[in-house]
Amino acid sequence: RPRRLGGGGGRDEIDVRRITSLMASSKKHRWFASQISHMFSASRETAEYVYATPRAALTSPTLLIKEALKTVTREIARLDVTALDRLETAMRLSGVGTKTIVRKNNEAPAFKRRTSSPLLESRINPHAHSFLLKEIALERVRREEKKRASERALLEELIEKKYDQKDAACALELTRSAGTGLLSSFRAENLLQASYARYRPKDLLEKFDSVDYPIDLVAKYQRHAFYTESTLRAIAYDAEHKIGPAEAGAKVAEIVARETHERWETSRKRRQLICSILEAQGLKQKLIQIMYEYEVD
């Protein structure tokens, strides 16, 4: 139902719904209209107490402070893990609000308040430290919830690809990034295919024996070889040379990189030869077609 602010009636009484609808269609006053709409999110008593008139929405101290604090929250959310840790450490080491025991000879212990460093205090008021620590804690909770949701989605993705749930969960955990702590369905899928013959594509079954390997052992090779075929090659290489998972994986990765480079170099020379022939014959249009549309085998 229509709500009117102003209280006394007469000319000072304002139909908020009418003003809101008019301002919502005006580009110049959309922000103003959104603040008017903000009144309805609170209780009637709170809205009428804070906003005596719609104009007060622009100058309300509580609204201005609320928007300013949102800026702080957004800046904290933009920090990466390292920066967030540094900020939290600076807040905690400043020791504002904490006390240390100071003893003088045999006198009774006295308490002395520690203060923050002058540089930190010049940037962040000590009284704001507790607020920042609370916002940092909330940001960590938000990130952890987002991380868990992402991990559930990755597990569901592997299950949809017909991988066993228990196998998929184990592979995701074994391939968790040591640096960021993030999971990868791509790494997990490569590990599963290298570990269990039932998950391998037909072309890999033709190249390698249909033998299952302990998944935790295969993970040691995969950390260096990465892809399914490279990991299986690393296992075979280690079985022959007995140099260990890390060295075998690194060696196979080096071999694969060299083979890939040689393959691309051969392709580049062939393409260069064809292009030079077409240029000599004046077939520029055919050259463009080969360069941008087709892969020269």
C-alpha positions in Angstrom: 0.0 0.0 0.0 1.2 3.6 -0.6 3.4 5.0 2.2 3.7 8.6 2.9 6.6 10.3 4.7 6.5 13.7 6.3 4.0 12.9 9.0 2.1 16.1 9.2 0.0 15.9 6.1 -0.6 18.7 3.7 2.0 20.0 1.3 4.9 18.4 3.3 3.4 14.9 2.9 5.2 13.0 0.1 3.9 10.0 -1.8 7.1 7.8 -1.8 5.7 5.3 -4.3 5.0 7.9 -6.9 8.4 9.6 -6.5 10.2 6.2 -6.7 8.4 5.2 -9.9 9.2 8.5 -11.5 12.8 8.4 -10.5 13.3 4.8 -11.6 12.7 5.8 -15.2 15.1 8.8 -15.0 18.8 8.0 -15.7 19.9 11.1 -13.8 18.1 10.0 -10.6 18.5 6.3 -10.6 20.9 6.3 -7.7 18.6 8.5 -5.7 15.7 6.2 -6.5 17.7 3.2 -5.3 18.3 4.9 -2.0 14.6 5.6 -1.6 13.9 1.9 -2.3 16.4 1.1 0.4 14.0 2.5 3.0 11.6 -0.3 2.4 14.1 -2.9 3.2 14.1 -1.8 6.8 11.2 -1.8 9.2 8.7 1.0 8.9 9.8 2.5 12.2 13.5 2.4 11.3 12.9 3.9 7.9 10.8 6.8 9.1 13.3 7.4 11.9 16.4 7.5 9.7 14.8 9.1 6.7 12.6 12.0 7.7 12.3 12.9 4.0 13.5 11.3 0.8 16.2 14.0 0.6 17.7 12.6 3.8 18.6 9.5 1.9 21.4 11.4 0.3 22.7 12.9 3.5 22.0 10.2 6.1 25.1 9.6 8.3 24.2 5.9 8.7 23.9 5.4 5.0 27.1 7.2 4.2 29.0 5.2 6.8 27.4 2.0 5.5 28.6 2.7 1.9 32.1 3.6 3.2 32.4 0.3 5.1 31.3 -1.6 2.0 34.3 -0.1 0.2 36.6 -1.6 2.9 34.9 -5.0 2.6 35.4 -4.9 -1.2 39.1 -4.0 -0.9 39.7 -6.9 1.5 37.9 -9.2 -0.9 40.3 -8.2 -3.7 43.4 -9.1 -1.8 45.2 -12.4 -2.6 46.1 -14.9 0.0 49.6 -13.5 0.6 48.4 -9.9 1.0 45.5 -11.0 3.2 48.0 -12.8 5.5 50.3 -9.8 5.6 47.4 -7.5 6.6 46.2 -9.8 9.3 49.8 -10.3 10.7 50.3 -6.5 10.8 47.0 -6.0 12.7 47.8 -8.7 15.2 51.5 -7.8 15.7 50.5 -4.2 16.4 49.2 -5.4 19.8 46.7 -2.6 20.1 44.4 -3.4 23.0 46.8 -6.0 24.5 48.9 -5.8 27.6 52.3 -7.1 28.5 53.6 -7.7 32.0 56.5 -5.3 33.0 58.4 -6.2 36.2 60.7 -3.7 38.0 63.1 -5.5 40.4 60.8 -7.1 43.0 57.9 -4.8 42.5 54.5 -6.1 41.8 53.9 -6.8 38.0 52.6 -3.8 36.1 50.8 -3.9 32.8 51.8 -1.7 29.9 49.8 -1.3 26.7 51.6 -2.0 23.5 51.0 0.3 20.6 51.3 -0.1 16.8 54.2 1.1 14.8 54.1 4.8 13.7 54.0 3.8 10.0 51.1 1.4 10.4 49.3 3.9 12.7 49.7 6.6 10.1 47.9 4.4 7.6 45.3 2.6 9.7 43.9 4.0 12.9 44.5 1.5 15.8 40.9 1.6 16.7 40.0 0.2 13.3 42.2 -2.9 13.8 39.5 -5.0 15.5 37.0 -4.2 12.7 39.6 -5.2 10.0 40.4 -8.4 11.8 36.7 -9.3 11.8 36.3 -8.5 8.1 39.4 -10.6 7.3 37.9 -13.5 9.3 34.6 -13.1 7.4 36.5 -13.0 4.1 38.3 -16.2 4.9 34.9 -17.9 5.7 33.5 -16.7 2.4 36.6 -18.0 0.5 36.4 -21.4 2.3 32.7 -21.7 1.4 33.4 -20.9 -2.2 36.3 -23.4 -2.3 34.1 -26.2 -0.9 31.4 -25.4 -3.4 34.0 -25.6 -6.2 35.4 -28.9 -4.9 31.9 -30.4 -4.8 31.3 -29.2 -8.4 34.6 -30.8 -9.6 33.7 -34.1 -7.9 30.2 -34.1 -9.6 31.9 -33.3 -12.9 34.0 -36.5 -12.7 31.1 -38.6 -11.5 29.1 -37.4 -14.6 32.0 -38.7 -16.7 31.4 -42.2 -15.3 34.3 -42.2 -12.8 33.6 -44.0 -9.5 32.9 -41.5 -6.7 35.5 -42.9 -4.3 38.2 -43.1 -7.0 37.4 -39.5 -8.2 37.5 -38.1 -4.6 40.9 -39.8 -4.0 42.3 -38.6 -7.3 41.2 -35.0 -6.6 42.9 -35.0 -3.2 46.1 -36.5 -4.5 46.4 -33.9 -7.3 45.6 -30.9 -5.0 48.0 -28.0 -5.9 50.8 -27.7 -3.3 51.0 -24.0 -3.9 47.3 -22.8 -4.0 45.6 -25.8 -2.4 43.1 -25.9 -5.4 41.8 -29.0 -7.0 41.7 -29.8 -10.7 39.4 -32.2 -12.5 41.8 -32.3 -15.4 44.8 -33.5 -13.3 42.5 -35.9 -11.4 41.2 -37.4 -14.7 44.7 -37.9 -16.0 45.7 -39.6 -12.8 42.7 -42.0 -12.9 43.4 -43.0 -16.5 47.0 -43.7 -15.7 46.2 -45.7 -12.5 43.3 -47.8 -13.7 43.0 -49.6 -17.1 39.2 -49.4 -17.0 39.4 -45.6 -17.4 42.0 -45.5 -20.2 41.0 -44.5 -23.7 41.3 -47.2 -26.4 44.5 -45.7 -28.0 46.3 -45.9 -24.6 45.2 -49.5 -24.0 46.7 -50.3 -27.4 50.1 -48.7 -26.5 50.3 -49.9 -22.9 49.4 -53.0 -21.0 46.0 -53.0 -19.3 47.5 -53.1 -15.9 46.3 -51.2 -12.8 48.8 -49.4 -10.6 48.5 -48.1 -7.0 47.0 -44.6 -7.4 49.2 -43.0 -4.7 52.3 -44.4 -6.5 51.2 -43.1 -9.9 50.6 -39.7 -8.4 54.4 -39.4 -7.7 55.1 -39.9 -11.4 52.3 -37.6 -12.5 53.7 -34.7 -10.5 56.5 -34.5 -13.1 55.0 -36.2 -16.2 51.5 -34.6 -15.8 49.6 -36.2 -18.7 48.2 -39.7 -18.8 50.5 -41.1 -21.6 53.6 -39.4 -20.2 52.8 -40.8 -16.7 52.5 -44.3 -18.2 55.7 -43.8 -20.1 57.4 -42.7 -16.9 56.3 -45.8 -15.1 57.7 -48.0 -17.9 60.9 -45.9 -18.0 61.4 -46.3 -14.3 60.8 -50.1 -14.5 63.6 -50.3 -17.0 66.2 -47.9 -15.5 65.3 -48.0 -11.8 65.8 -44.3 -11.1 62.7 -43.5 -9.0 59.4 -41.7 -9.8 60.6 -38.2 -9.6 63.6 -38.6 -11.9 61.7 -40.9 -14.3 58.8 -38.4 -14.5 61.2 -35.5 -15.1 63.1 -37.5 -17.8 60.0 -38.5 -19.7 58.7 -34.9 -19.5 62.0 -33.8 -21.1 61.7 -36.5 -23.8 58.1 -35.5 -24.6 59.0 -31.8 -24.8 61.8 -32.6 -27.2 59.6 -34.8 -29.4 56.9 -32.1 -29.5 59.4 -29.5 -30.5 60.8 -31.7 -33.3 57.2 -32.5 -34.5 56.3 -28.8 -34.7 59.6 -27.9 -36.3 59.0 -30.5 -39.1 55.5 -29.1 -39.6 56.8 -25.5 -39.7 59.4 -26.4 -42.3 56.8 -28.2 -44.4 54.5 -25.2 -44.2 57.3 -22.8 -45.0 58.1 -24.9 -48.1 54.5 -24.9 -49.3 54.1 -21.2 -48.7 57.3 -20.4 -50.7 56.0 -22.5 -53.7 52.6 -20.8 -53.6 54.3 -17.3 -53.4 56.5 -18.2 -56.4 53.4 -19.1 -58.4 51.5 -16.0 -57.4 48.8 -17.9 -55.5 48.5 -15.4 -52.7 44.9 -16.2 -52.0 45.7 -19.9 -51.7 48.5 -19.0 -49.3 46.3 -17.1 -47.0 43.8 -20.0 -47.0 46.5 -22.4 -45.9 48.0 -20.1 -43.3 44.7 -19.2 -41.6 42.2 -22.0 -42.3 44.0 -25.3 -42.6 46.6 -27.3 -40.8 49.3 -28.5 -43.1 50.2 -32.1 -42.3 
